[in-house]
Amino acid sequence: MEARPTTVAAIEVAALDKSFGDRRALAGVGFAVATGELLAVIGPNGAGKTTLLSIVAGSLGQDGGTVTIAEGRVGFVPQQPAFYRKLTVEENLELFARLEDVPDVDAAVEEMLSQTALGERRGDLAGTLSGGNQQRVNIAIGLLARPAVMLLDEPSTGLDARQRARLWEFVLGLAADGTTVIFTTHDIAEAERYGDRLLVLADGEALFDGDAEELHDEAGIESGDAEGAFVRFLGERGH
Amino acid sequence: MRWLLLKDLRLMWRSPLLTALLVIYPIVIAVLIGFALSGGPSKPRVALLNEVPPGSPLNVGGEEFDLVGARAELCDRIECVPASNREEARELVESGDVLGALVLPSDLIEKLQSLAGLTPEQPIVEVLVNEEDPVKGQLVDERIDSLLSDANLRISQRISDVSIGYLGILLDGGSLNFLGQGFEILGLRSAEAILREVRGELPKGGDSRAEIDRVIRFSALAAENLDVADDLLGAVSQPIQVDKEVVNGGSPSLDTFAIAVAATITLMFVTVLLVAGSLALEREENAFRRLVRGLVSPTVLLIEKIALGVGAALAVTLLMLAGLELFVSLQWQRFALWIPAIVAGGAAFAAFGAALGGATREVRAASLLAFMVLLPVAFLSLVPSGTVSPALFDAIGVFTALFPFDPSLRALEGALEEAGPSLTVAISHLAALALAYGLLARLALRRFG
């Protein structure tokens, strides 16, 4: 499927291919995301969502295709908290800020503590925080270098409703400030609610790239039943 | 990289139990192995070259010894490997097929029999040993001392009987054969009786020259006979002498060897557990993918872990050696050689630990794998040649050469004492292993994310 044209593309992905042995994880995936846009990548387990994000983040090489970033850096927030549980929140932020070569480490740490509202927990060991707060630290680390594109791999997994709401409030704030956000999720309703656009992956193929209304139209289900529209859409295409 | 190092040190500081285990456990293991090393195999292989003409009877003081039975008894206590000549015996020792070789010279019987005569000559048996390591050297010494002590005890009992006979002649008189010539010995008691008689019969100021001359001759002979008794008594304590020849390599003292073993075991556990655990932690904490996403390359991460391991190895090993100084004397003038030995060993063990850490998904699995691999390798590396079959020993040698323990032990022995193995060879071996395991670790990191 061809990349959907956007006004100002912050990131453009074209014809991405990736195989693990005989298994084809991605097959010619392409899309583009505009600056400040939120793209939700959805699909069943094993669809290739995490592989796609890993390649865009640069932590996994592709077999074919290109990833073009207009400017700035890419921040990556993996699904599981990726920091040192025996370091404090502040020490984790400081370590990754130094590794990111952030010019003013102290200022960047203070800014992230402020943005994530974790200032009061700065001295706590990261491993002792709640799941929601750990995810906020996880995201804060990804934001330290002020990336132009932020990749979130299933950021709301394991969070309760209140924690999810706080998380999305934070992410929407980032997008409003001009950060392009690409996130994966299993929660179709969440994808529809927070994503400007949806990219549906199944068995490594991009089956759909459009907004929620278009997905409902394709599935022939009226809006309101996001889960049903998604399942029917996949079923009609043999997935 | 320094921030990663600082982070790892901070994590260690936050895990006092783990850090304490890293220090205490190797010391406990070192002590246990030290005790285990004090024991040896029950039946060591010893080459036996018997140059004594077949059928030669051994008669000491009129009593015949059962040579066939003695040989059977000897070979019941050791595994006798027959050698047909000295070259073969030497080759067996040099190759490590046997712990040592016992050479019974052709004049052994003749000299043994002379012990009961008036011109005793101490028989000498030759012992060829391969003291490639001090434990083996001590084992050979103990075995041969034990065997010869038994033989010496039996012979000395017989010689004691003969000596008592000579002393009887000195006391009571009798005939003595020396170099085919017969002598009549008056005896101290007879001499006393004669002197008493002479004293009573002699006129005051009379001429009793002839009797006095007899007494004078007896005195001279008695002195000569006492000289013979001295020689005999000297032979009684150690009838058979041992001429020991080391045919392959010098070796440091047992103390140095024990210190080197303890230090190598410490070095091994601290470094491997730390590096393997630290690398596995990057994966367990999901931090690896975040780190290698442009922050640091996997190679730099690997180098940081190895540097951490070398630093810890240097600190802990030097601390341990300093602690040992309270109990044994170390050659501190060789301190400059300790450093490269520890650094090379630390680097090889750290690279090995990185390969293990790269192969596992979590810290506990990495630690378990490390213990499972390290302990057997350490024990196998301490098996002396001659204690197992030659083919098995060769197989063990090839296997242990693939791991850093054996070259690290040799490097530390060489650094601690001049008589130790070549430091250059050991460090070169360790450098090659560090490189090989470093490459393996780098390959393992490719599937780490």
Interface residues (C-beta under 8 A of the other chain):
Chain A: S54 A57 G58 S59 L60 R73 F76 P78 Q80 P81 A82 F83 Y84 R85 K86 L87 E91 L95 F96 R98 L99 E100 L125 I141
Chain B: W3 L4 K7 R10 L11 R14 S15 E285 N286 A287 R289 R290 L291 V292 R293 G294 L295 V296 G449
